[in-house]
Amino acid sequence: MRNRVTGILAVLTLLLSAFVLAGCSKAVSQPSDEEIIKAIDDSGIMKRTDGSLTVVPPVIVAERGKQNKDGSWPVKITFTLTFKSKDGRNSPPTQTTTSFKVFRAKDNAGKKVWQAQLGS
């Protein structure tokens, strides 16, 4: 009877240790496409105050890299842009691919959110 109790306690201790270590690890699950696009949009990188740059939907996550040592995720985004010249004319739509680094950070309210930074 005593061996059985000791065995159960040992198994429970191992399970609890595994959960604690998993919770403290630096690994974060990969962001979804929607979370990546929202982080890029929220960053303001693709916006200009004068309205000279317009991103034409859809924005597509073209490629995902492996998680960096700092916990960020490199991604390549494909999107279409139009430029507005000083005389008011719009350029033809141009498709481009740009690299971003998406990472977890805390916002002003202390809530964890995905943030994007240009470059990988």
C-alpha positions as CSV (number, residue, x, y, z in Angstrom):
1,M,0.0,0.0,0.0
2,R,2.8,2.4,0.9
3,N,4.6,1.7,-2.4
4,R,1.5,2.4,-4.3
5,V,1.1,5.9,-2.6
6,T,4.8,6.7,-3.2
7,G,4.4,5.7,-6.9
8,I,1.3,7.8,-7.4
9,L,3.0,10.8,-5.7
10,A,6.1,10.4,-7.9
11,V,4.0,10.3,-11.1
12,L,2.0,13.4,-10.0
13,T,5.3,15.2,-9.2
14,L,6.6,14.4,-12.7
15,L,3.4,15.6,-14.3
16,L,3.3,18.8,-12.3
17,S,7.0,19.5,-13.2
18,A,6.3,19.0,-16.9
19,F,3.4,21.4,-16.8
20,V,5.4,24.0,-14.9
21,L,8.4,23.8,-17.3
22,A,6.1,23.9,-20.3
23,G,4.4,27.1,-18.9
24,C,7.7,28.8,-18.3
25,S,9.3,28.0,-21.6
26,K,10.1,30.7,-24.1
27,A,8.2,29.0,-26.9
28,V,5.1,30.7,-28.1
29,S,2.6,29.3,-30.5
30,Q,2.9,30.6,-34.0
31,P,0.5,33.5,-34.9
32,S,-2.4,32.8,-37.4
33,D,-2.6,34.7,-40.7
34,E,-5.2,37.0,-39.3
35,E,-3.1,37.8,-36.3
36,I,-0.1,38.6,-38.5
37,I,-2.1,40.9,-40.8
38,K,-3.7,42.6,-37.8
39,A,-0.2,43.2,-36.2
40,I,1.1,44.7,-39.5
41,D,-2.0,46.9,-39.9
42,D,-1.8,48.0,-36.2
43,S,1.9,48.9,-36.5
44,G,1.1,51.7,-39.0
45,I,4.0,50.6,-41.2
46,M,1.9,50.5,-44.3
47,K,0.1,53.8,-43.7
48,R,1.0,57.3,-44.6
49,T,-0.7,60.4,-43.1
50,D,-0.9,62.1,-46.5
51,G,-2.7,59.2,-48.1
52,S,-0.1,58.7,-50.8
53,L,0.1,55.0,-50.2
54,T,-2.8,52.6,-50.4
55,V,-2.7,48.9,-49.7
56,V,-5.2,47.0,-51.9
57,P,-6.7,43.9,-50.4
58,P,-6.1,41.0,-50.1
59,V,-2.9,40.8,-48.0
60,I,-1.4,37.3,-48.2
61,V,1.0,35.6,-45.8
62,A,3.4,34.2,-48.5
63,E,6.0,32.4,-46.3
64,R,6.6,31.7,-42.7
65,G,10.0,31.1,-41.2
66,K,11.1,29.2,-38.2
67,Q,10.9,30.9,-34.8
68,N,14.0,33.0,-34.0
69,K,15.9,32.7,-30.8
70,D,14.4,35.9,-29.5
71,G,10.9,34.4,-29.9
72,S,9.8,36.3,-33.0
73,W,8.5,34.8,-36.2
74,P,9.8,35.9,-39.6
75,V,7.1,36.1,-42.3
76,K,6.9,37.3,-45.9
77,I,3.8,39.2,-46.9
78,T,2.6,39.7,-50.4
79,F,0.3,42.7,-51.1
80,T,-0.6,45.2,-53.8
81,L,0.1,48.9,-53.5
82,T,-1.0,52.0,-55.3
83,F,0.8,55.3,-55.0
84,K,-0.8,58.7,-55.3
85,S,1.4,61.4,-56.9
86,K,1.4,65.0,-55.9
87,D,-0.8,65.9,-58.8
88,G,-3.5,63.5,-57.6
89,R,-3.0,60.7,-60.1
90,N,-2.9,57.1,-58.9
91,S,-0.2,54.7,-60.1
92,P,-1.2,51.3,-61.5
93,P,-1.3,48.6,-58.8
94,T,2.0,47.1,-58.0
95,Q,2.5,43.7,-56.3
96,T,5.3,43.4,-53.8
97,T,6.6,41.0,-51.1
98,T,8.1,42.4,-47.9
99,S,9.6,40.7,-44.8
100,F,8.3,41.3,-41.3
101,K,9.2,40.1,-37.8
102,V,6.1,39.3,-35.7
103,F,6.5,39.0,-31.9
104,R,4.6,39.0,-28.7
105,A,4.6,42.2,-26.6
106,K,2.4,43.9,-24.0
107,D,0.3,46.9,-25.1
108,N,-0.4,49.9,-23.0
109,A,-3.1,48.1,-21.0
110,G,-0.7,45.2,-20.2
111,K,-2.4,42.8,-22.5
112,K,-0.2,40.5,-24.7
113,V,-0.6,41.3,-28.4
114,W,1.2,40.4,-31.6
115,Q,3.3,43.3,-33.0
116,A,5.1,43.6,-36.3
117,Q,8.4,45.1,-37.3
118,L,9.7,45.7,-40.8
119,G,12.5,43.3,-41.8
120,S,13.4,39.9,-40.5
